[in-house]
Amino acid sequence: MKVKMIMLLFQILAIFNPQVRFSWHS
């Protein structure tokens, strides 16, 4: 798996759902 791809995916998700940032940060 590509970590960069996952990080990018999380960033895009954060744009749609800012709360996701705290979810994956926990």
N, C-alpha and C positions, 0 to 999 in steps of 0.2 A: 504493500500500500504506500501511496505517496503522501507523506506528511504535508507537503505543500498544498496538495489538492484538498486534503481534509481541512487545513487551516483556511483555505480560500472558501470552501463550502460553508464553514462556520461564519466567516465574515459576511457572506451573502445572506445567510440565514439571519444574522444579527440585524441586517438592514430591514428585513421583513418583520423580525421579532426581536426587539432590543433585549427582551427578558431572557432570550436564549443565551446571551453572553454570560449572565450570572449562572444559568443552569449548567453550562458545560465547565464553568470556572469552579464550581463547587467541588 
